[in-house]
């Protein structure tokens, strides 16, 4: 039994060393996730049971251009493979937005989509945004673009699909990732939630007792818009130009600027950065920045400078908005950053919130 285990372990190590699309660099391949950006406004669908008992896909969310979506490479490979070999299995019935009659798809669907980020504060704060089972029509999928921060093997496999409509690279990559995951589970070496690194303050050189929270995670009355809305992060006092660092090692998923779609003025989160930390099973977001000090696709070490804090977007004073999204079985969920940096914080937010000074 022990000899079999050692043999399997050696095989697994050799697999990682020689596979043409090796998943050895987990941070580079973002744990087997394909990140996409929409090039126009699209509808995302969910399976719904109709009044007559039939099931059909119905539009649940319309997202604007430049929305970041994510899907596991194995899930998308399965959907695209079926669309080629057994299209009837992914030609799900659906209802066009604004109509009631069920249509039959001729192009197929890919499901398992989640919304990572959307340049719209109203959509971002909705409950439905955290779903991980959205479906996208394959014609709409072909209109998306792979983020440059994806690993090279994942980028190449999606490019091959879009340009040549072939799935050779994606199929090989999906099999390798699936095999590696099974090996990790069998040998008990699945990465645990959390990291061997001790989390740093997102504000450089501002540790325990230095950080001041001015607005907490949770439902609140927006200080500018005067409506009740979920606040998915925590606001930290920081003057314009304060250095902002990555709290863990990882990879910059995107640097973004949110603008009002009508006026084109900077709004919402303003300038912000999203960093993925595969080893910590975490995504972090840093908003209302005055300047970027990194770029999408850059690998960052813990403590690396990524931005300068500011007052861009909607707010009442300079500060840093900080979010933590923890990986669960089917995606990432926003959780209270106090779970990570609570020991560093001064407890003053309740005072500010009682006077609606939260920003």
Buried (B, 14 or more C-beta within 10 A) or exposed (E): EEEEEEEEBEEBEEBBEEBEBBBEEBBBBBBBBBBBBBEEEBBBBBBBEEEEEEEBBBBBBEBBEBBBBBBBBBBBBBBBBBBEEEBEEBBBBBBEEEEEEBEEBEBBBBBBBBBBBBBBBEBBBBEEBBBBBBBBBBEBBEBBBBBEBBBEBBBBBBBBBEEEEEBEBBBBBBBBBBBBBEBEEEEEEEBEEBBEBEBBBBBBEBEEEBBBBBBBBEEBEBBEEEEEBBBBBBBBBBBBEBBBBBBBBBBBBBBBBBBBEEEEEBBBBBBBBBBBBBBBBBBBBBBBBBEBBBEBBBBBEBBBEBBBBBBBBBBBBBBBBBBBBBBEEEBBBBBBBBEBBEEBBEEEBEEBBEEBBBB
